[in-house]
Amino acid sequence: MYDRVADLPLTVEDTAFEMRERATSSGFDRATTTISLSGGGETGRGEDVTYTNAAHHAVVDHAVDLAGEYTFDSFSAALDDADLWPEPPDEERFRHYRRWGFESAALDLALKQADTSLGAALDRAYDPVDFVVSTRLSSPDSDQPPTTDRLDSLLAVHDDLAFKLDPTPDWGEDLLSSLSDYDVRVLDLKGLYEDESLSHDPDADFYRRVADALPEALLEDPKLTEATRPVFDGREDRVTWDVPITGVESIEALPFEPAVLNMKPSRCSTVESVLSTIDYCEREGIELYGGGQFELGVGRDHVQALASLWYADAPNDVAPGGYNDPEAATGLPSSPLAAPADPRGIGVGFGPT
């Protein structure tokens, strides 16, 4: 698929940055930067989803000279040597996140300059997008036990929502039993983050309790050890991966062949890697579902667009951003999201059906 966009002509005349910041339901203030590349009377946009807010404050005033005439592929190659970081990132994975912001902005611009869309360029139709709402059941700084109150407040917005949940070791048997009354599609075990504030220690009893209580839900990012691996014997088709997936090689390095994976384009860094990974999964019969990174702008449209083109009916963690607010507002779209009627660029404008 990459070959079908690699040779798109691309004219870049100007680069601009806009930072956004918003509180989230997960107990932290999220900042992202919209990257705008302009040329030929068009503007392409992407979103840097780096998780260090100071990095966004620093890049807003950073001068990046990318002006020139390219193909999309030669622009991507030029980014290898571009100075995208005024200060080194806190984590190496953030280099991937910022690179994707620039790459997606450039692809968006190249497609608009060609007066086409990603779907048309790849001969794919934009389909309505199913989504789940990702949430925790308690604030990370709360001393109160987790409850289903957050789910109930979301179901007051739409009574047919499905969920992706972040289990914690303090989930008791009563809570797990009550969750069977909700449509829980994915359980993010968070066993693979290097940041201790995000990750949970691998615990076989914890894994087994949540896997048994919600037998239809996918089990994302367990940490497999000698003690925990037996929990997933016979459940391999429910195990899915997010944090390790950075391209085709990372899939081939997994401990066993996956049945399903979380596709977050920002983890893959480049458009070539994203499209090659989707290509590979289609050939190998690996299902995908979309993942979000608390995007505050066009990046959320882009993950919805990828889902729309390739895995529209999956449990996509690409809900409209309002669902991530501390208090979800009424009037938010329900699932599925309608595809844009007249897409240009990567695709924006996913909304109520």
C-alpha positions as CSV (number, residue, x, y, z in Angstrom):
1,M,0.0,0.0,0.0
2,Y,2.8,2.4,0.7
3,D,3.9,2.3,-2.9
4,R,0.6,3.9,-3.8
5,V,1.3,7.1,-1.8
6,A,5.1,7.2,-1.8
7,D,5.4,9.1,-5.1
8,L,2.7,11.7,-4.3
9,P,4.2,15.2,-5.1
10,L,4.5,17.4,-2.0
11,T,5.2,21.1,-1.7
12,V,6.0,22.5,1.8
13,E,6.2,26.2,2.2
14,D,5.6,26.7,6.0
15,T,5.5,24.7,9.2
16,A,3.5,25.8,12.3
17,F,2.7,24.4,15.7
18,E,-0.3,24.8,18.0
19,M,-0.4,23.3,21.5
20,R,-3.6,22.2,23.2
21,E,-4.2,21.1,26.8
22,R,-7.1,19.5,28.6
23,A,-7.9,17.6,31.8
24,T,-8.8,13.9,31.3
25,S,-10.9,11.3,33.1
26,S,-7.6,9.4,33.9
27,G,-6.5,12.1,36.4
28,F,-3.9,14.0,34.4
29,D,-3.7,17.1,32.2
30,R,-3.1,16.1,28.6
31,A,-1.1,18.3,26.2
32,T,-0.6,17.7,22.5
33,T,0.8,19.7,19.6
34,T,-0.9,20.1,16.2
35,I,1.7,20.2,13.4
36,S,0.6,22.1,10.3
37,L,2.4,21.9,7.0
38,S,1.3,24.4,4.3
39,G,1.9,24.7,0.6
40,G,0.1,25.2,-2.7
41,G,-2.9,26.8,-1.0
42,E,-3.5,23.7,1.2
43,T,-2.7,22.8,4.8
44,G,-2.0,19.3,6.1
45,R,-2.2,18.5,9.8
46,G,-0.9,15.9,12.2
47,E,-0.8,15.6,16.0
48,D,2.2,14.9,18.2
49,V,1.0,12.9,21.2
50,T,4.1,12.9,23.3
51,Y,3.2,12.5,27.0
52,T,5.6,15.1,28.5
53,N,3.8,18.4,28.6
54,A,7.1,20.4,28.8
55,A,8.1,18.9,25.4
56,H,5.0,20.5,23.8
57,H,5.8,23.9,25.4
58,A,9.3,23.6,24.0
59,V,8.4,22.7,20.4
60,V,5.8,25.5,19.9
61,D,8.6,28.1,19.6
62,H,11.0,25.7,17.7
63,A,11.9,26.6,14.2
64,V,11.9,23.6,11.8
65,D,12.8,24.4,8.2
66,L,11.1,21.8,5.9
67,A,10.3,24.0,3.0
68,G,10.9,22.4,-0.4
69,E,9.6,20.2,-3.2
70,Y,9.4,16.5,-2.5
71,T,7.6,13.3,-3.1
72,F,6.0,12.0,0.0
73,D,8.7,9.4,0.3
74,S,11.6,11.9,-0.1
75,F,10.0,14.1,2.6
76,S,9.8,11.1,5.0
77,A,13.5,10.5,4.3
78,A,14.3,14.2,5.0
79,L,12.7,13.8,8.4
80,D,15.5,11.3,9.3
81,D,17.9,14.3,9.5
82,A,15.5,17.0,10.6
83,D,15.8,18.7,14.0
84,L,12.4,17.9,15.5
85,W,13.4,18.1,19.1
86,P,14.7,21.3,20.7
87,E,15.4,19.2,23.8
88,P,15.9,15.4,23.9
89,P,12.7,13.5,24.8
90,D,12.2,11.9,28.2
91,E,11.5,8.5,26.5
92,E,12.7,7.2,23.2
93,R,9.2,6.1,22.2
94,F,8.2,9.8,22.1
95,R,10.4,10.2,19.0
96,H,8.0,7.9,17.3
97,Y,5.0,9.9,18.4
98,R,6.4,13.2,17.1
99,R,7.6,11.6,13.9
100,W,4.1,10.3,13.2
101,G,2.8,13.9,13.8
102,F,5.0,15.2,11.0
103,E,4.4,12.2,8.7
104,S,0.7,12.3,9.0
105,A,0.7,16.1,8.4
106,A,2.7,15.5,5.3
107,L,0.5,12.7,4.0
108,D,-2.6,14.8,4.7
109,L,-1.0,17.7,2.7
110,A,0.1,15.6,-0.2
111,L,-3.3,14.0,-0.5
112,K,-5.0,17.4,-0.4
113,Q,-2.6,18.8,-3.0
114,A,-3.5,15.9,-5.2
115,D,-7.2,16.6,-4.5
116,T,-7.8,13.1,-3.2
117,S,-8.2,11.1,0.0
118,L,-6.3,8.3,1.6
119,G,-9.2,6.0,0.9
120,A,-9.3,6.9,-2.8
121,A,-5.5,6.6,-3.1
122,L,-5.6,3.1,-1.7
123,D,-8.9,2.1,-3.3
124,R,-10.6,1.7,0.1
125,A,-14.0,2.9,1.2
126,Y,-14.6,4.8,4.5
127,D,-17.0,2.8,6.6
128,P,-18.9,3.7,9.8
129,V,-16.6,3.2,12.8
130,D,-17.6,1.2,15.9
131,F,-15.9,2.5,19.0
132,V,-15.6,1.6,22.7
133,V,-15.0,4.0,25.5
134,S,-11.8,3.6,27.4
135,T,-11.9,4.4,31.1
136,R,-10.6,3.6,34.6
137,L,-13.0,2.8,37.4
138,S,-11.3,5.0,39.9
139,S,-8.9,7.9,39.9
140,P,-5.3,6.9,40.3
141,D,-4.9,9.3,43.2
142,S,-8.1,8.2,44.9
143,D,-8.2,6.3,48.2
144,Q,-11.8,5.1,47.4
145,P,-12.4,1.5,46.1
146,P,-13.2,1.2,42.4
147,T,-16.9,1.2,41.5
148,T,-19.0,1.1,38.3
149,D,-20.1,4.7,38.9
150,R,-18.1,5.9,35.9
151,L,-19.6,3.4,33.6
152,D,-23.1,4.3,34.8
153,S,-22.5,8.0,34.1
154,L,-21.3,7.2,30.6
155,L,-24.3,5.0,30.0
156,A,-26.4,8.0,30.9
157,V,-25.0,9.6,27.7
158,H,-25.8,6.6,25.6
159,D,-27.2,3.4,27.0
160,D,-25.6,1.1,24.4
161,L,-21.9,2.0,24.9
162,A,-19.2,-0.7,25.0
163,F,-16.0,-0.3,27.1
164,K,-12.3,-0.9,27.3
165,L,-11.3,-1.0,31.0
166,D,-8.0,-0.8,32.9
167,P,-8.2,-3.5,35.6
168,T,-6.3,-2.9,38.8
169,P,-5.3,-5.5,41.5
170,D,-7.8,-4.0,43.9
171,W,-10.8,-5.1,41.8
172,G,-12.6,-7.4,44.1
173,E,-14.9,-10.4,43.3
174,D,-18.1,-8.3,43.8
175,L,-16.9,-5.7,41.3
176,L,-15.8,-8.3,38.8
177,S,-19.2,-10.0,39.1
178,S,-21.0,-6.7,38.6
179,L,-19.0,-6.0,35.4
180,S,-20.6,-8.9,33.7
181,D,-23.7,-6.7,33.3
182,Y,-21.7,-4.3,31.1
183,D,-20.5,-4.6,27.5
184,V,-16.7,-4.9,28.2
185,R,-14.8,-5.7,25.1
186,V,-11.1,-5.1,26.1
187,L,-9.2,-5.4,29.4
188,D,-5.9,-3.5,29.4
189,L,-3.7,-5.3,31.9
190,K,-0.9,-2.7,31.5
191,G,1.9,-5.1,32.1
192,L,4.4,-3.7,29.7
193,Y,4.9,0.0,30.4
194,E,8.3,1.0,31.7
195,D,6.7,3.8,33.6
196,E,5.8,2.3,37.0
197,S,2.9,4.8,37.4
198,L,1.2,3.2,34.4
199,S,2.2,-0.5,34.8
200,H,1.1,-3.2,37.1
201,D,3.3,-6.0,38.4
202,P,2.6,-9.3,36.8
203,D,0.4,-11.3,39.1
204,A,-1.1,-14.7,38.0
205,D,-4.0,-14.5,40.4
206,F,-4.9,-11.0,39.3
207,Y,-4.8,-12.0,35.6
208,R,-6.8,-15.2,36.2
209,R,-9.5,-13.4,38.2
210,V,-10.2,-10.8,35.5
211,A,-9.9,-13.3,32.6
212,D,-12.4,-15.7,34.3
213,A,-14.8,-12.9,35.2
214,L,-15.1,-11.5,31.7
215,P,-14.6,-14.4,29.4
216,E,-15.5,-12.6,26.2
217,A,-13.1,-9.6,26.6
218,L,-9.7,-9.3,24.9
219,L,-6.7,-9.3,27.3
220,E,-4.3,-6.6,26.3
221,D,-0.6,-6.4,27.3
222,P,-0.1,-9.1,30.0
223,K,3.4,-9.5,31.1
224,L,4.3,-13.1,30.5
225,T,6.5,-14.8,33.1
226,E,7.0,-18.3,34.3
227,A,4.2,-17.7,36.8
228,T,1.7,-15.8,34.6
229,R,2.1,-17.7,31.2
230,P,0.0,-20.7,32.3
231,V,-3.0,-18.3,32.9
232,F,-3.2,-17.8,29.1
233,D,-2.9,-21.4,28.1
234,G,-5.9,-22.0,25.8
235,R,-6.7,-18.2,25.9
236,E,-4.0,-17.2,23.4
237,D,-6.7,-16.0,20.9
238,R,-7.9,-13.5,23.5
239,V,-4.4,-12.0,24.1
240,T,-3.7,-8.8,22.3
241,W,-0.7,-6.4,22.3
242,D,-0.4,-2.7,22.3
243,V,2.8,-1.3,23.8
244,P,5.3,-3.6,21.9
245,I,3.7,-3.0,18.4
246,T,6.0,-0.7,16.5
247,G,5.9,-2.4,13.1
248,V,6.2,-5.8,11.4
249,E,9.3,-6.9,13.1
250,S,7.8,-6.3,16.5
251,I,4.9,-8.6,15.6
252,E,7.2,-11.3,14.5
253,A,9.0,-11.0,17.8
254,L,5.9,-11.7,20.0
255,P,6.0,-14.8,22.2
256,F,3.3,-16.5,20.1
257,E,1.4,-15.7,16.9
258,P,-1.3,-13.2,17.7
259,A,-5.0,-13.4,16.6
260,V,-5.6,-9.7,17.2
261,L,-3.6,-6.5,17.8
262,N,-4.0,-2.9,18.9
263,M,-3.0,-0.5,16.0
264,K,-1.7,2.8,17.3
265,P,0.0,4.6,14.3
266,S,2.0,6.8,16.6
267,R,3.9,3.8,17.9
268,C,4.9,2.9,14.4
269,S,6.4,6.3,13.7
270,T,6.2,6.4,9.9
271,V,3.4,6.1,7.3
272,E,5.5,3.4,5.6
273,S,5.6,1.4,8.9
274,V,1.9,1.9,9.5
275,L,0.8,0.7,6.1
276,S,3.3,-2.1,6.0
277,T,2.0,-3.3,9.4
278,I,-1.6,-3.2,8.2
279,D,-0.6,-5.0,5.0
280,Y,1.2,-7.7,7.0
281,C,-1.7,-8.3,9.4
282,E,-4.2,-8.6,6.4
283,R,-1.9,-11.2,4.8
284,E,-1.4,-13.2,8.0
285,G,-5.1,-13.1,9.1
286,I,-4.4,-11.0,12.2
287,E,-7.3,-8.8,13.2
288,L,-6.8,-5.2,14.3
289,Y,-8.6,-2.6,16.4
290,G,-7.7,1.0,16.7
291,G,-6.0,2.6,19.7
292,G,-6.1,6.2,20.9
293,Q,-3.5,8.3,22.7
294,F,-5.8,11.0,24.3
295,E,-5.6,13.0,21.1
296,L,-7.0,16.5,21.4
297,G,-7.2,17.4,17.8
298,V,-6.8,16.0,14.3
299,G,-5.0,13.0,15.5
300,R,-8.3,11.6,16.8
301,D,-9.8,12.0,13.3
302,H,-6.8,10.2,11.9
303,V,-7.1,7.1,14.1
304,Q,-10.8,7.1,13.3
305,A,-9.9,7.2,9.6
306,L,-7.6,4.3,9.8
307,A,-10.2,2.3,11.6
308,S,-12.8,3.3,9.0
309,L,-10.7,2.1,6.2
310,W,-9.5,-1.3,7.6
311,Y,-11.1,-2.4,10.9
312,A,-14.3,-0.4,11.2
313,D,-16.3,-3.1,13.1
314,A,-13.6,-3.8,15.8
315,P,-13.6,-2.6,19.4
316,N,-11.8,0.6,18.4
317,D,-10.6,2.8,21.3
318,V,-11.2,5.9,19.1
319,A,-14.2,7.4,20.8
320,P,-14.8,11.1,20.3
321,G,-12.6,13.1,22.6
322,G,-15.4,14.3,24.8
323,Y,-15.7,10.8,26.3
324,N,-12.2,11.3,27.9
325,D,-13.3,14.4,29.8
326,P,-13.7,14.1,33.5
327,E,-17.4,14.5,33.1
328,A,-18.7,13.2,29.8
329,A,-21.2,15.7,28.3
330,T,-24.5,15.0,26.8
331,G,-24.8,15.3,23.0
332,L,-21.8,13.2,22.2
333,P,-22.1,10.9,19.2
334,S,-23.0,7.3,19.7
335,S,-21.3,4.3,18.1
336,P,-20.9,3.8,15.1
337,L,-19.5,7.1,13.9
338,A,-20.6,8.0,10.3
339,A,-17.8,8.3,7.8
340,P,-17.2,11.6,6.1
341,A,-19.3,12.1,3.0
342,D,-16.6,13.9,1.0
343,P,-13.2,13.0,2.5
344,R,-10.0,14.8,1.5
345,G,-6.6,14.1,2.9
346,I,-6.4,11.4,5.5
347,G,-10.0,12.0,6.4
348,V,-11.8,14.1,9.1
349,G,-15.3,14.7,10.1
350,F,-16.4,11.4,11.6
351,G,-19.6,12.1,13.5
352,P,-23.2,11.0,14.4
353,T,-24.8,8.4,12.2
